[in-house]
Each structure stands twice: as C-alpha cells, then as structure tokens.
C-alpha cells in the first residue's frame, strides 16, 4: 500500500505552486502537514484535514470556521485517493469561492503524481527482483527447482527457445551508455537483462534468426555504444539449458579475453571445444597433449615452422593450397613439415590431424 511521504508531498506542492499563486498544503493520513509552501506550517496538525479524513469528502473553510480550528486557514481541502483508497488530503489556501475552481485540478495533478511515483516504485521493485533471479541463475549452488519456482512467482518471461548473451562494454563507457544499452536490450517485452559487472550485461531473449547478432552489433555502434565483446549461445529449450549456457559463455569469455582480444562477436556453437579445452588448460592431460608443440615453438626462433604449421591447419592439410598461401614451393613445404615432425616427435600421419594441431596452437597462445 502506498503512503504519502514528505518528499512526494513537497514535490506535489512545488509543482502546483509553480503554476498557481496560492499556498498548497499536503497532509498525510493522520492529518499532519508534510508538504507546504509555508515552511512554518510543516509538521503541524491540520484539523480541517482531519475532517476530510473522517468523512471522506471535500471540506471548505471560511474565515469564521478557520477561527474555530487549530492549524487551519481559509481554503478548500480535498481528499487524495489512490486505487480508491484515501491516502491523504490536499489543501489550497484562500477564499473558498476564489480557490474552489482550482482545487479539483490540483487534486487531479497530485493523484497523477502519486500514480507515477507508485508505478516507478513497482518498476524498481520488479527490476530488483529480476536482478536477484538472474544472480540465482548464475549461482550454481541454487537448485533448478528453486530457480523454476522463483521464475514463476516473479513472472520471468521464459518462453522457449531462447538465447542468452553476455555483452561487455568498453571501459570508457559511462552511465549514459549503460542506460542506452539497457533500453536496447529491453525493447522486446519477452527479453530481460541485468548488469552483472562494472561494464557487463546479461541478456536473455527469444531465439531469433541466424546472424541477428551482427545486425545488433551494427545497431549498437550506430547508437554510439562501444561494445567490446558479444558472446551468444545457440537456441536453448529449458531452464537447465539456460544455466549451462551461462556457465559455458563464461568459459568462452575467458578464452576470448586471453586468446582473441580483438574479436567482438563469438558464438558458443562455433567455440565449444576450444572453450572447454581452455577451461582445462592447466590439467596434466592437456599439458601432455601440448608438449610436442611446445618443443617445436621453443626451437623455432624465427617462427617460420609455426607459421607453416598454422597455414597447414588453415588449409586442412592440402599441400598445394598451403604452399600457395605461403608463396613457397611444394618441396620447401615438404622439407618444413619433415622438420616439424622431427622436432615434435609427431609422425607424418599425425600431420593429417590438422584439427588437433590447430586447437593446440590456439591453446598455446593462451598459456
């Protein structure tokens, strides 16, 4: 239930008296003046307001009636309502016949301000509850059953399929950028978002058409937003998928910061294996897998062999295409590949596993 407070009451007074040449008083549900154009009348009891509260009707007070009441001057006092409930009284000081035409207008304006205040408070509270729910989503210690119950209770929009994204703004972005980003992310009523870091936002939306992410980035740039990184999942079909995708996107972010700092858009479906391996980069198994490539890079001072191996992987082991991209003869390529096998201990058959070698190179760039 909304209650008038001194801040809202004084706001009503100030807005009204900016237009009308009469003093305005706002009284709470106990008849105390909590907002007034006359500071000396603040925090005093208004007996005229008490009459309004007791009878739920307009009370006009002339000079004679005012002399019989405490804390009262001539004027018109009207009830203030919210959702058909009496929450206070508004008084306009002056001869009743003169100020009567203004009383209803001022009451209407005051009740509109009360509604705006309540609407703002409800949006703020809903935002707070949604932020808490997103925090629970990102916290693996909160069970899925609890998360599901809270989502239903707080009316979180969770139609499926959905997509989850993490958006990182440049460090120089200010509060205006955050507001503009929030407006963009909230444009669809079925979407919801929340800040999850100093310059980072969580965004969950209905899954759309392919390549929408790049179009969104172009739109953000046109609005002056400097998006440092945008990571996105594929289509998700349930709450469990949503949580797993959030955790996987965190891994992808860490990989991107370390290995692909200039890449702005990363899709989880294109980097699942790399992100998974990066999360295990310090494990004994993975370090053993990388050991042959470490030996190669340690002895390749000018980087020629490394560049050759990268080109070999990029062309999926196709000798002609690889040699052409390096602008070397196929015999030179063959010599370099033999040298790579010699330094790494890999057999020529292993060179056919270009995906294995490509992943290894990318992981070594991050360790």
DOFI-642138 format. One record per residue (C-alpha): residue number from 1; y, z, x. Coordinates in nm, 2 decimals, padded with zeros to 4 digits. Example, Ala and Ser with C-alpha at 12.3 -4.5 7.8 and 13.67 -1.06 7.14 Angstrom:
+-----+--------+--------+--------+
! seq !     c2 !     c3 !     c1 !
+-----+--------+--------+--------+
!   1 ! -00.45 !  00.78 !  01.23 !
!   2 ! -00.11 !  00.71 !  01.37 !
+-----+--------+--------+--------+
***
This chain:
+-----+--------+--------+--------+
! seq !     c2 !     c3 !     c1 !
+-----+--------+--------+--------+
!   1 !  00.00 !  00.00 !  00.00 !
!   2 !  00.34 ! -00.09 !  00.13 !
!   3 !  00.61 !  00.17 !  00.17 !
!   4 !  00.97 !  00.12 !  00.24 !
!   5 !  01.08 !  00.25 !  00.59 !
!   6 !  01.43 !  00.28 !  00.74 !
!   7 !  01.40 ! -00.04 !  00.94 !
!   8 !  01.32 ! -00.26 !  00.64 !
!   9 !  01.57 ! -00.07 !  00.42 !
!  10 !  01.86 ! -00.12 !  00.67 !
!  11 !  01.76 ! -00.48 !  00.71 !
!  12 !  01.80 ! -00.53 !  00.33 !
!  13 !  02.13 ! -00.36 !  00.34 !
!  14 !  02.27 ! -00.56 !  00.63 !
!  15 !  02.15 ! -00.89 !  00.48 !
!  16 !  02.31 ! -00.81 !  00.14 !
!  17 !  02.64 ! -00.67 !  00.27 !
!  18 !  02.68 ! -00.98 !  00.49 !
!  19 !  02.74 ! -01.16 !  00.16 !
!  20 !  02.88 ! -00.90 ! -00.09 !
!  21 !  03.19 ! -00.69 ! -00.04 !
!  22 !  03.02 ! -00.38 ! -00.19 !
!  23 !  02.82 ! -00.10 ! -00.03 !
!  24 !  02.45 ! -00.12 ! -00.07 !
!  25 !  02.20 !  00.18 ! -00.06 !
!  26 !  01.82 !  00.16 ! -00.04 !
!  27 !  01.63 !  00.47 ! -00.14 !
!  28 !  01.26 !  00.54 ! -00.09 !
!  29 !  01.00 !  00.66 ! -00.34 !
!  30 !  01.13 !  01.01 ! -00.32 !
!  31 !  01.50 !  00.92 ! -00.38 !
!  32 !  01.61 !  00.96 ! -00.02 !
!  33 !  01.87 !  00.72 !  00.11 !
!  34 !  01.70 !  00.54 !  00.41 !
!  35 !  01.93 !  00.24 !  00.44 !
!  36 !  02.31 !  00.23 !  00.37 !
!  37 !  02.63 !  00.06 !  00.46 !
!  38 !  02.78 !  00.41 !  00.48 !
!  39 !  02.61 !  00.59 !  00.77 !
!  40 !  02.73 !  00.93 !  00.63 !
!  41 !  02.50 !  00.88 !  00.33 !
!  42 !  02.18 !  00.83 !  00.52 !
!  43 !  01.90 !  01.08 !  00.48 !
!  44 !  02.07 !  01.24 !  00.17 !
!  45 !  01.90 !  01.27 ! -00.17 !
!  46 !  02.03 !  01.04 ! -00.44 !
!  47 !  01.99 !  01.19 ! -00.79 !
!  48 !  02.06 !  00.86 ! -00.95 !
!  49 !  01.77 !  00.71 ! -00.77 !
!  50 !  01.55 !  00.99 ! -00.89 !
!  51 !  01.64 !  00.90 ! -01.25 !
!  52 !  01.53 !  00.54 ! -01.18 !
!  53 !  01.21 !  00.66 ! -01.03 !
!  54 !  01.14 !  00.89 ! -01.31 !
!  55 !  01.20 !  00.63 ! -01.59 !
!  56 !  01.13 !  00.30 ! -01.41 !
!  57 !  01.45 !  00.15 ! -01.54 !
!  58 !  01.80 !  00.05 ! -01.44 !
!  59 !  02.04 !  00.34 ! -01.42 !
!  60 !  02.42 !  00.27 ! -01.44 !
!  61 !  02.65 !  00.55 ! -01.33 !
!  62 !  03.02 !  00.56 ! -01.41 !
!  63 !  03.29 !  00.79 ! -01.27 !
!  64 !  03.21 !  01.06 ! -01.53 !
!  65 !  02.83 !  01.06 ! -01.47 !
!  66 !  02.88 !  01.05 ! -01.09 !
!  67 !  03.08 !  01.37 ! -01.11 !
!  68 !  02.78 !  01.54 ! -01.26 !
!  69 !  02.52 !  01.43 ! -01.00 !
!  70 !  02.48 !  01.51 ! -00.63 !
!  71 !  02.49 !  01.24 ! -00.37 !
!  72 !  02.60 !  00.98 ! -00.62 !
!  73 !  02.89 !  00.74 ! -00.66 !
!  74 !  02.96 !  00.50 ! -00.94 !
!  75 !  02.74 !  00.19 ! -00.94 !
!  76 !  02.42 !  00.03 ! -01.06 !
!  77 !  02.08 !  00.14 ! -00.94 !
!  78 !  01.78 ! -00.08 ! -01.00 !
!  79 !  01.40 ! -00.03 ! -00.93 !
!  80 !  01.24 ! -00.21 ! -00.64 !
!  81 !  00.89 ! -00.34 ! -00.71 !
!  82 !  00.61 ! -00.48 ! -00.50 !
!  83 !  00.30 ! -00.61 ! -00.68 !
!  84 !  00.43 ! -00.44 ! -00.99 !
!  85 !  00.44 ! -00.10 ! -00.82 !
!  86 !  00.76 !  00.10 ! -00.79 !
!  87 !  00.83 !  00.15 ! -00.42 !
!  88 !  01.20 !  00.25 ! -00.42 !
!  89 !  01.55 !  00.20 ! -00.55 !
!  90 !  01.84 ! -00.03 ! -00.46 !
!  91 !  02.19 !  00.08 ! -00.54 !
!  92 !  02.51 ! -00.12 ! -00.54 !
!  93 !  02.83 !  00.09 ! -00.53 !
!  94 !  03.12 !  00.01 ! -00.76 !
!  95 !  03.24 !  00.00 ! -01.12 !
!  96 !  02.93 ! -00.09 ! -01.32 !
!  97 !  03.10 ! -00.36 ! -01.52 !
!  98 !  03.21 ! -00.53 ! -01.19 !
!  99 !  02.89 ! -00.49 ! -00.98 !
! 100 !  02.64 ! -00.54 ! -01.26 !
! 101 !  02.61 ! -00.92 ! -01.22 !
! 102 !  02.52 ! -00.87 ! -00.85 !
! 103 !  02.26 ! -00.60 ! -00.89 !
! 104 !  01.98 ! -00.83 ! -01.01 !
! 105 !  02.05 ! -01.09 ! -00.74 !
! 106 !  02.04 ! -00.82 ! -00.47 !
! 107 !  01.72 ! -00.68 ! -00.61 !
! 108 !  01.56 ! -01.02 ! -00.61 !
! 109 !  01.66 ! -01.08 ! -00.25 !
! 110 !  01.54 ! -00.73 ! -00.15 !
! 111 !  01.20 ! -00.78 ! -00.31 !
! 112 !  01.16 ! -01.12 ! -00.13 !
! 113 !  01.23 ! -00.94 !  00.20 !
! 114 !  00.97 ! -00.68 !  00.11 !
! 115 !  00.72 ! -00.96 !  00.04 !
! 116 !  00.80 ! -01.13 !  00.36 !
! 117 !  00.75 ! -00.81 !  00.55 !
! 118 !  00.42 ! -00.74 !  00.39 !
! 119 !  00.30 ! -01.09 !  00.45 !
! 120 !  00.39 ! -01.06 !  00.81 !
! 121 !  00.21 ! -00.73 !  00.84 !
! 122 ! -00.10 ! -00.88 !  00.68 !
! 123 ! -00.10 ! -01.18 !  00.92 !
! 124 ! -00.05 ! -00.94 !  01.21 !
! 125 ! -00.34 ! -00.73 !  01.10 !
! 126 ! -00.57 ! -01.03 !  01.03 !
! 127 ! -00.48 ! -01.16 !  01.38 !
! 128 ! -00.56 ! -00.82 !  01.53 !
! 129 ! -00.90 ! -00.81 !  01.36 !
! 130 ! -00.98 ! -01.17 !  01.46 !
! 131 ! -00.89 ! -01.09 !  01.82 !
! 132 ! -01.12 ! -00.79 !  01.81 !
! 133 ! -01.40 ! -01.00 !  01.67 !
! 134 ! -01.36 ! -01.26 !  01.95 !
! 135 ! -01.37 ! -00.98 !  02.20 !
! 136 ! -01.70 ! -00.87 !  02.05 !
! 137 ! -01.83 ! -01.23 !  02.06 !
! 138 ! -01.76 ! -01.24 !  02.44 !
! 139 ! -01.92 ! -00.90 !  02.49 !
! 140 ! -02.30 ! -00.94 !  02.53 !
! 141 ! -02.35 ! -00.57 !  02.46 !
! 142 ! -02.25 ! -00.62 !  02.09 !
! 143 ! -02.56 ! -00.73 !  01.89 !
! 144 ! -02.57 ! -01.05 !  01.70 !
! 145 ! -02.64 ! -00.87 !  01.37 !
! 146 ! -02.32 ! -00.66 !  01.42 !
! 147 ! -02.13 ! -00.97 !  01.50 !
! 148 ! -02.25 ! -01.15 !  01.20 !
! 149 ! -02.17 ! -00.86 !  00.96 !
! 150 ! -01.82 ! -00.83 !  01.11 !
! 151 ! -01.76 ! -01.21 !  01.08 !
! 152 ! -01.84 ! -01.20 !  00.71 !
! 153 ! -01.64 ! -00.88 !  00.65 !
! 154 ! -01.33 ! -01.03 !  00.83 !
! 155 ! -01.38 ! -01.37 !  00.67 !
! 156 ! -01.41 ! -01.55 !  01.01 !
! 157 ! -01.44 ! -01.93 !  00.93 !
! 158 ! -01.78 ! -02.02 !  01.07 !
! 159 ! -01.89 ! -02.35 !  00.91 !
! 160 ! -02.13 ! -02.54 !  01.13 !
! 161 ! -02.15 ! -02.74 !  01.35 !
! 162 ! -01.87 ! -02.60 !  01.56 !
! 163 ! -01.73 ! -02.64 !  01.91 !
! 164 ! -01.60 ! -02.37 !  02.14 !
! 165 ! -01.34 ! -02.44 !  02.41 !
! 166 ! -01.16 ! -02.24 !  02.68 !
! 167 ! -00.81 ! -02.36 !  02.77 !
! 168 ! -00.63 ! -02.25 !  03.08 !
! 169 ! -00.25 ! -02.30 !  03.12 !
! 170 ! -00.07 ! -02.33 !  03.44 !
! 171 !  00.05 ! -02.00 !  03.59 !
! 172 !  00.42 ! -02.11 !  03.54 !
! 173 !  00.37 ! -02.13 !  03.16 !
! 174 !  00.58 ! -01.88 !  02.97 !
! 175 !  00.57 ! -01.72 !  02.62 !
! 176 !  00.71 ! -02.03 !  02.46 !
! 177 !  00.42 ! -02.23 !  02.59 !
! 178 !  00.18 ! -01.97 !  02.46 !
! 179 !  00.34 ! -01.99 !  02.11 !
! 180 !  00.33 ! -02.37 !  02.12 !
! 181 ! -00.03 ! -02.37 !  02.22 !
! 182 ! -00.12 ! -02.12 !  01.95 !
! 183 !  00.04 ! -02.34 !  01.69 !
! 184 ! -00.16 ! -02.64 !  01.81 !
! 185 ! -00.49 ! -02.45 !  01.81 !
! 186 ! -00.42 ! -02.30 !  01.46 !
! 187 ! -00.32 ! -02.63 !  01.29 !
! 188 ! -00.67 ! -02.66 !  01.13 !
! 189 ! -00.74 ! -02.38 !  00.89 !
! 190 ! -01.11 ! -02.39 !  00.99 !
! 191 ! -01.02 ! -02.32 !  01.35 !
! 192 ! -00.94 ! -01.99 !  01.51 !
! 193 ! -00.81 ! -01.89 !  01.85 !
! 194 ! -00.70 ! -01.60 !  02.06 !
! 195 ! -00.57 ! -01.53 !  02.41 !
! 196 ! -00.84 ! -01.40 !  02.64 !
! 197 ! -00.64 ! -01.37 !  02.96 !
! 198 ! -00.30 ! -01.40 !  03.10 !
! 199 ! -00.29 ! -01.78 !  03.07 !
! 200 ! -00.62 ! -01.84 !  02.90 !
! 201 ! -00.71 ! -01.91 !  02.53 !
! 202 ! -01.03 ! -01.91 !  02.34 !
! 203 ! -01.06 ! -02.18 !  02.07 !
! 204 ! -01.34 ! -02.23 !  01.81 !
! 205 ! -01.31 ! -02.54 !  01.58 !
! 206 ! -01.53 ! -02.76 !  01.37 !
! 207 ! -01.71 ! -03.02 !  01.59 !
! 208 ! -01.52 ! -03.35 !  01.57 !
! 209 ! -01.55 ! -03.70 !  01.70 !
! 210 ! -01.65 ! -03.78 !  02.07 !
! 211 ! -01.37 ! -03.80 !  02.32 !
! 212 ! -01.14 ! -03.58 !  02.10 !
! 213 ! -01.09 ! -03.35 !  02.39 !
! 214 ! -00.90 ! -03.61 !  02.60 !
! 215 ! -00.68 ! -03.70 !  02.30 !
! 216 ! -00.60 ! -03.33 !  02.25 !
! 217 ! -00.50 ! -03.31 !  02.62 !
! 218 ! -00.27 ! -03.61 !  02.58 !
! 219 ! -00.11 ! -03.45 !  02.28 !
! 220 ! -00.06 ! -03.12 !  02.46 !
! 221 !  00.10 ! -03.30 !  02.75 !
! 222 !  00.34 ! -03.48 !  02.51 !
! 223 !  00.44 ! -03.13 !  02.38 !
! 224 !  00.52 ! -03.02 !  02.73 !
! 225 !  00.22 ! -02.79 !  02.78 !
! 226 !  00.07 ! -02.79 !  03.13 !
! 227 ! -00.30 ! -02.74 !  03.07 !
! 228 ! -00.47 ! -02.66 !  03.40 !
! 229 ! -00.82 ! -02.68 !  03.27 !
! 230 ! -01.00 ! -02.75 !  02.94 !
! 231 ! -01.37 ! -02.67 !  02.91 !
! 232 ! -01.57 ! -02.76 !  02.60 !
! 233 ! -01.91 ! -02.71 !  02.46 !
! 234 ! -02.11 ! -02.96 !  02.26 !
! 235 ! -02.20 ! -02.91 !  01.89 !
! 236 ! -02.31 ! -02.56 !  01.80 !
! 237 ! -02.53 ! -02.48 !  01.50 !
! 238 ! -02.53 ! -02.10 !  01.47 !
! 239 ! -02.37 ! -01.78 !  01.59 !
! 240 ! -02.63 ! -01.73 !  01.87 !
! 241 ! -02.54 ! -02.08 !  02.00 !
! 242 ! -02.17 ! -01.99 !  01.99 !
! 243 ! -02.22 ! -01.68 !  02.20 !
! 244 ! -02.45 ! -01.86 !  02.45 !
! 245 ! -02.20 ! -02.14 !  02.48 !
! 246 ! -01.92 ! -01.89 !  02.56 !
! 247 ! -02.12 ! -01.74 !  02.84 !
! 248 ! -02.21 ! -02.08 !  02.98 !
! 249 ! -01.85 ! -02.20 !  02.96 !
! 250 ! -01.75 ! -01.90 !  03.17 !
! 251 ! -02.00 ! -02.02 !  03.44 !
! 252 ! -01.86 ! -02.37 !  03.41 !
! 253 ! -01.51 ! -02.24 !  03.46 !
! 254 ! -01.61 ! -02.05 !  03.77 !
! 255 ! -01.78 ! -02.36 !  03.91 !
! 256 ! -01.47 ! -02.58 !  03.83 !
! 257 ! -01.23 ! -02.34 !  04.00 !
! 258 ! -01.44 ! -02.34 !  04.32 !
! 259 ! -01.55 ! -02.70 !  04.33 !
! 260 ! -01.34 ! -02.91 !  04.10 !
! 261 ! -01.00 ! -02.76 !  04.10 !
! 262 ! -00.81 ! -03.08 !  04.01 !
! 263 ! -01.04 ! -03.18 !  03.72 !
! 264 ! -00.87 ! -03.09 !  03.39 !
! 265 ! -01.15 ! -03.17 !  03.14 !
! 266 ! -01.51 ! -03.05 !  03.18 !
! 267 ! -01.78 ! -03.08 !  02.91 !
! 268 ! -02.06 ! -02.84 !  02.92 !
! 269 ! -02.32 ! -03.11 !  02.83 !
! 270 ! -02.23 ! -03.30 !  03.15 !
! 271 ! -02.24 ! -03.00 !  03.38 !
! 272 ! -02.51 ! -02.77 !  03.25 !
! 273 ! -02.74 ! -02.79 !  03.56 !
! 274 ! -02.46 ! -02.76 !  03.81 !
! 275 ! -02.31 ! -02.46 !  03.63 !
! 276 ! -02.65 ! -02.30 !  03.61 !
! 277 ! -02.72 ! -02.35 !  03.98 !
! 278 ! -02.37 ! -02.24 !  04.08 !
! 279 ! -02.44 ! -01.91 !  03.90 !
! 280 ! -02.74 ! -01.86 !  04.12 !
! 281 ! -02.57 ! -01.98 !  04.44 !
! 282 ! -02.64 ! -01.66 !  04.64 !
! 283 ! -03.01 ! -01.64 !  04.55 !
! 284 ! -03.27 ! -01.67 !  04.82 !
! 285 ! -03.45 ! -01.96 !  04.64 !
! 286 ! -03.13 ! -02.16 !  04.62 !
! 287 ! -03.02 ! -02.09 !  04.97 !
! 288 ! -03.36 ! -02.21 !  05.10 !
! 289 ! -03.32 ! -02.53 !  04.90 !
! 290 ! -02.97 ! -02.59 !  05.06 !
! 291 ! -03.08 ! -02.51 !  05.41 !
! 292 ! -03.17 ! -02.87 !  05.52 !
! 293 ! -02.82 ! -02.99 !  05.41 !
! 294 ! -02.66 ! -02.70 !  05.59 !
! 295 ! -02.82 ! -02.81 !  05.91 !
! 296 ! -02.70 ! -03.17 !  05.86 !
! 297 ! -02.34 ! -03.07 !  05.79 !
! 298 ! -02.34 ! -02.83 !  06.09 !
! 299 ! -02.42 ! -03.12 !  06.33 !
! 300 ! -02.22 ! -03.39 !  06.16 !
! 301 ! -01.88 ! -03.32 !  06.32 !
! 302 ! -01.70 ! -03.63 !  06.21 !
! 303 ! -01.85 ! -03.63 !  05.85 !
! 304 ! -02.00 ! -03.98 !  05.88 !
! 305 ! -02.35 ! -03.87 !  05.78 !
! 306 ! -02.23 ! -03.66 !  05.50 !
! 307 ! -02.01 ! -03.95 !  05.36 !
! 308 ! -02.32 ! -04.18 !  05.39 !
! 309 ! -02.54 ! -03.93 !  05.20 !
! 310 ! -02.27 ! -03.89 !  04.93 !
! 311 ! -02.25 ! -04.27 !  04.89 !
! 312 ! -02.63 ! -04.29 !  04.88 !
! 313 ! -02.64 ! -04.04 !  04.59 !
! 314 ! -02.35 ! -04.21 !  04.41 !
! 315 ! -02.53 ! -04.54 !  04.41 !
! 316 ! -02.87 ! -04.38 !  04.31 !
! 317 ! -03.04 ! -04.48 !  04.63 !
! 318 ! -02.96 ! -04.85 !  04.60 !
! 319 ! -02.92 ! -04.97 !  04.96 !
! 320 ! -02.72 ! -05.29 !  04.91 !
! 321 ! -02.46 ! -05.12 !  04.68 !
! 322 ! -02.44 ! -04.82 !  04.91 !
! 323 ! -02.39 ! -05.03 !  05.23 !
! 324 ! -02.12 ! -05.24 !  05.05 !
! 325 ! -01.93 ! -04.93 !  04.93 !
! 326 ! -01.93 ! -04.80 !  05.29 !
! 327 ! -01.84 ! -05.15 !  05.43 !
! 328 ! -02.14 ! -05.13 !  05.68 !
! 329 ! -02.44 ! -05.35 !  05.75 !
! 330 ! -02.77 ! -05.25 !  05.58 !
! 331 ! -02.92 ! -05.19 !  05.93 !
! 332 ! -02.64 ! -04.94 !  06.00 !
! 333 ! -02.72 ! -04.77 !  05.68 !
! 334 ! -03.08 ! -04.75 !  05.76 !
! 335 ! -03.01 ! -04.60 !  06.10 !
! 336 ! -02.78 ! -04.34 !  05.94 !
! 337 ! -03.05 ! -04.25 !  05.68 !
! 338 ! -03.31 ! -04.21 !  05.96 !
! 339 ! -03.07 ! -03.98 !  06.14 !
! 340 ! -03.02 ! -03.78 !  05.82 !
! 341 ! -03.39 ! -03.74 !  05.79 !
! 342 ! -03.42 ! -03.63 !  06.15 !
! 343 ! -03.15 ! -03.36 !  06.12 !
! 344 ! -03.26 ! -03.22 !  05.79 !
! 345 ! -03.63 ! -03.25 !  05.82 !
! 346 ! -03.65 ! -03.45 !  05.50 !
! 347 ! -03.90 ! -03.73 !  05.47 !
! 348 ! -03.79 ! -04.08 !  05.37 !
! 349 ! -03.95 ! -04.02 !  05.03 !
! 350 ! -03.70 ! -03.73 !  04.97 !
! 351 ! -03.41 ! -03.98 !  05.00 !
! 352 ! -03.52 ! -04.11 !  04.67 !
! 353 ! -03.44 ! -03.78 !  04.51 !
! 354 ! -03.07 ! -03.86 !  04.50 !
! 355 ! -03.00 ! -03.62 !  04.22 !
! 356 ! -03.14 ! -03.33 !  04.42 !
! 357 ! -02.93 ! -03.43 !  04.72 !
! 358 ! -02.61 ! -03.48 !  04.51 !
! 359 ! -02.65 ! -03.13 !  04.35 !
! 360 ! -02.70 ! -02.98 !  04.69 !
! 361 ! -02.38 ! -03.14 !  04.83 !
! 362 ! -02.17 ! -03.02 !  04.53 !
! 363 ! -02.31 ! -02.67 !  04.56 !
! 364 ! -02.24 ! -02.65 !  04.94 !
! 365 ! -01.88 ! -02.75 !  04.86 !
! 366 ! -01.85 ! -02.42 !  04.67 !
! 367 ! -02.03 ! -02.18 !  04.90 !
+-----+--------+--------+--------+
***
